[in-house]
């Protein structure tokens, strides 16, 4: 969370600087902030492999590497899923990148994307 807060402060500062110094060919502050936020989001995702999908209980088992934003080492664990639609795109055995956060006393997967 500290990393995200620091990043947001940096982006806000740089966006203001970029806006003041912009010209026709340079990105606006809003464009710069959007590009930086997207890059930060994808780099914050953890790598993993889907081991099991439980549609009935909205859960997924993932063997994963380090989850930096949760300060969690690699392991295999069951996660709740914020949106069941994420599970409809996932397949057992698939290599993925995913985001997770603490919510309501559980660790919840908030995004799953195929690994590239």
C-alpha positions as CSV (number, residue, x, y, z in Angstrom):
1,X,0.0,0.0,0.0
2,X,2.9,2.3,0.7
3,X,4.2,1.7,-2.8
4,X,0.9,2.6,-4.3
5,X,0.6,5.8,-2.2
6,X,4.2,6.8,-3.2
7,X,3.4,6.1,-6.8
8,X,0.2,8.2,-6.7
9,X,2.1,11.1,-5.1
10,X,4.9,10.8,-7.8
11,X,2.4,10.6,-10.6
12,X,0.4,13.6,-9.3
13,X,3.7,15.6,-9.0
14,X,4.9,14.6,-12.4
15,X,1.5,15.1,-14.0
16,X,1.5,18.7,-12.8
17,X,5.1,19.2,-14.1
18,X,4.2,17.6,-17.4
19,X,1.1,19.7,-17.8
20,X,3.1,22.9,-17.3
21,X,5.8,22.0,-19.7
22,X,3.6,20.3,-22.3
23,X,3.4,21.2,-26.0
24,X,1.5,19.8,-29.0
25,X,3.5,16.6,-29.3
26,X,3.9,15.8,-25.6
27,X,1.3,13.8,-23.7
28,X,-0.9,15.8,-21.4
29,X,-0.6,15.3,-17.6
30,X,-3.8,13.1,-17.7
31,X,-2.4,10.9,-20.4
32,X,0.9,10.6,-18.6
33,X,-0.8,9.7,-15.3
34,X,-3.0,7.1,-17.1
35,X,0.0,5.4,-18.8
36,X,2.0,5.4,-15.6
37,X,-0.9,3.9,-13.6
38,X,-1.4,1.1,-16.2
39,X,2.3,0.3,-16.1
40,X,2.3,0.2,-12.3
41,X,-0.8,-2.0,-12.2
42,X,0.6,-4.7,-14.5
43,X,3.9,-4.7,-12.7
44,X,2.2,-5.2,-9.3
45,X,0.4,-8.4,-10.5
46,X,1.7,-11.7,-9.2
47,X,2.5,-14.7,-11.4
48,X,0.8,-18.0,-10.8
49,X,-0.8,-21.1,-12.2
50,X,-4.4,-22.0,-11.7
51,X,-4.7,-25.4,-9.9
52,X,-8.5,-25.5,-9.2
53,X,-11.6,-23.5,-9.9
54,X,-14.6,-23.7,-7.6
55,X,-17.5,-21.8,-9.3
56,X,-20.0,-22.8,-6.6
57,X,-18.1,-21.0,-3.9
58,X,-16.4,-18.3,-6.0
59,X,-12.9,-19.6,-5.2
60,X,-9.8,-20.3,-7.1
61,X,-6.6,-22.2,-6.1
62,X,-3.4,-20.7,-7.4
63,X,0.2,-21.8,-7.1
64,X,1.8,-18.4,-7.0
65,X,5.1,-16.5,-6.7
66,X,5.5,-13.6,-4.3
67,X,2.6,-11.2,-3.9
68,X,4.5,-8.0,-3.2
69,X,1.5,-5.8,-2.1
70,X,0.6,-8.3,0.5
71,X,4.2,-9.1,1.5
72,X,3.4,-12.8,0.9
73,X,5.9,-15.4,-0.3
74,X,5.2,-17.9,-3.0
75,X,2.9,-20.8,-2.1
76,X,-0.3,-22.6,-3.2
77,X,-3.5,-21.3,-1.7
78,X,-7.2,-20.9,-2.1
79,X,-8.5,-17.3,-2.8
80,X,-11.9,-15.9,-2.8
81,X,-12.7,-14.0,-6.0
82,X,-14.2,-10.5,-6.1
83,X,-16.1,-11.1,-9.3
84,X,-17.2,-14.6,-10.4
85,X,-16.9,-13.5,-14.1
86,X,-13.1,-13.7,-13.6
87,X,-13.4,-17.4,-13.1
88,X,-15.3,-17.9,-16.4
89,X,-12.2,-16.7,-18.3
90,X,-9.8,-18.9,-16.3
91,X,-8.7,-22.5,-17.0
92,X,-7.1,-25.1,-14.7
93,X,-3.4,-25.4,-15.6
94,X,-3.3,-21.9,-17.1
95,X,-0.4,-19.6,-16.3
96,X,-1.7,-16.2,-15.1
97,X,-0.9,-12.9,-13.7
98,X,-3.3,-11.7,-10.9
99,X,-4.0,-9.1,-8.4
100,X,-5.1,-9.7,-4.8
101,X,-6.0,-7.6,-1.8
102,X,-7.1,-8.1,1.8
103,X,-10.9,-7.6,2.1
104,X,-13.2,-8.5,5.0
105,X,-10.6,-10.7,6.7
106,X,-9.8,-12.7,3.5
107,X,-7.4,-12.4,0.6
108,X,-9.5,-11.7,-2.5
109,X,-8.4,-12.0,-6.2
110,X,-9.5,-8.8,-7.9
111,X,-8.1,-9.4,-11.4
112,X,-6.8,-12.4,-13.4
113,X,-5.2,-12.2,-16.8
114,X,-3.4,-14.8,-19.0
115,X,0.4,-14.6,-18.6
116,X,2.2,-13.3,-21.6
